Amino acid sequence: MSAPEGDKIDKLINPIESYPPAPEFVAGTSIPENLRERAAADRLGFWAEQARELEWSKPFTEVLDWSNPPFARWFADGELNVAVNCVDRHVAAGRGDKVAIHWIGEPGDTRTITYADLHREVQRAANLLEKLGVRAGDVVTLYLPMIPETVFAMLACARIGATHSVIFGGFSASAIRSRVENSGAKLVITANGSNRKGRVFPLKETVDEALAEPGHPVEQVLVVQRAEHEVDMVEGRDLWWHEQLEGVSDSHEAKGFPAEHPLFILHTSGTTGVPKGLWHSSGGYLAQTAFTFRTSFDQREDDVFWCSADVGWVTGHSYIVYGPLANGATQIMYEGAHDFPSLDRWFEIIEEYGVTAFYTAPTAIRGYMKSGREIPQRHDLSSLRLLGSVGEPINPEAWEWFREVIGSNRTPIVDTWWQTETGAHMIAPIATQDALKPGSGQKPVPGISVEVITEQGERVNPGEMGLLTITEPWPSMARGIWGDDQRFIDTYWSQFPGRYFAGDGAGVDLDGDLWLLGRVDDVMNVSGHRLSTTEIESVLVDHELVAESAVVGAEDETTGQAVVSFVVLKDSQREAAASIDVEAELRGHVAKRIGAIARPRAVYPVAELPKTRSGKIMRRLLKNVAEGKPAGDTSTLTDASVMDAITEQVRARG
Ligand code: WT7
């Protein structure tokens, strides 16, 4: 890990054009003017106030217990039910007829789910889980498409105090296997398939493959019928969701759970080969998720919100399920691909449902920039009043294009920086108050304290770049790595004592605004999805052909970064390798072992990897070459000619 290098980026030291809030946008907002000042004056009081917006079955009296850092406890003597907060209380307040979810299936089928409908479905699902023997404290794994049942199942877990562990539907059988083993789930909920680009993605078969070998904790598999697709049901293990729901009561009495009760586990890639199961609490998580949803997106009663993420990522947890529903918002949930049946799909949805706030990733925006502005422009997007970006740094060009073409030259854009570990937004402008700067995340969320520092731990000056750290605990922070407290300490809290180190670089401009610069560690960001260099390397060396591997995240115009790998083949396997397409074989191997998102863009079999005298692989040089640049300083290598050969090879491929 090292601080971002090179020339200061221009934006940090030169004034740029910014977009002050338009009076017609600000009119009618409920965001208080002095929010930041209030939070700065009394941080804990501020968060207590946000937490009191929730319904507590037992009110809390303590705000923060930080006596055992880095393990925070927020609102710890309070009790609440997360599902009641997301559903029941809206119905009780007379908003049962309000639409919670406009669901759109990829083939074109739709469902309108009001809060009253959601209330009934969550209660039925809660009863179903209890009927199957799931109890508070159990872990339930979800491997599901973007369908309403996924939300019902997550909220049903929350309602009965079970901890959900959602696995993104694009992950492979071995990824499922390691996650169920890590979390100790006894029940897996999946579907007989998900609809993706007009085809059926076989979720159930993938679960079957994951569970084929004994030695895992899973006892039951509940299968939602979604796709037109036959699956085998394993006798004594597999049950149909719809059959199990027959005769189940649609009323379920909810009880409160302590604020620190684990709501969910979500695995994410780190700098080692083994994914980490970050776990989140109930009260603190919900308080900050709900607050940031209404503040970052300036939520209004008649808004139609749409977050285009998948619920398998933290963005879907916090800004499809918990944030919007805790606020009683109306939102879109879309099952399929943005380009099916054509690239017009998202814009058709925005137009048809009158979406007012649209939250998506820079990779999608850059993709549309490439395909041409005529696609969004042939739709009426005038309902949009705010746009949001998340997942990776948004380049100013993409920001401007997003505002001009999708936002009709009018909408504010909020760039929100956060992580699986942070649970909710940490850096984001307040669109009703700030003059927006294209490409900047601008300010910490009210109540959040960040500092950009040097490798020596000193605060950088305005106009400089450094490492992003968080200096005070926050309500939605992960409470740990499931089953591995020491790893939580080592990974996030040991580089700079007393601070959380995010793994990201950032710059501070002369106004004190923050510019996120991406990862400074061995974590890659491909299309806003987090992948570990080390994890892909270890999967590659697991292949019988491969002796050594080095993986880098090379700059990519559309996906932000792309996986590029360099491998040294085993001498003993050279003959075998000569008769097959090694690159195709290894790309397929990574996709199978981790998931299609990890499939390398290129695999270069090389004679040797560039190493220093102490044996360290110089990935930085490989990254430069993969990006089509000169390798850079090779003076510390044992043998500089290794890099010349690799450069030659990459160039020859073009
Ligand atoms: C990493 C976290 C947070 C939800 C999606 C990803 C990068 C995230 C931004 C942003 C620049 C960003 C960081 C971070 N990132 N948002 N607005 N600007 N970079 O969650 O998988 O936990 O990844 O995504 O590098 O560390 P995640």
Boltz pocket constraint, residues with backbone or C-beta under 6 A from the ligand:
constraints:
  - pocket:
      binder: B
      contacts: [[A, 268], [A, 314], [A, 315], [A, 389], [A, 390], [A, 391], [A, 392], [A, 393], [A, 394], [A, 415], [A, 416], [A, 417], [A, 418], [A, 419], [A, 420], [A, 421], [A, 441], [A, 502], [A, 503], [A, 504], [A, 516], [A, 517], [A, 518], [A, 519], [A, 525], [A, 528], [A, 529], [A, 530]]
      max_distance: 6.0
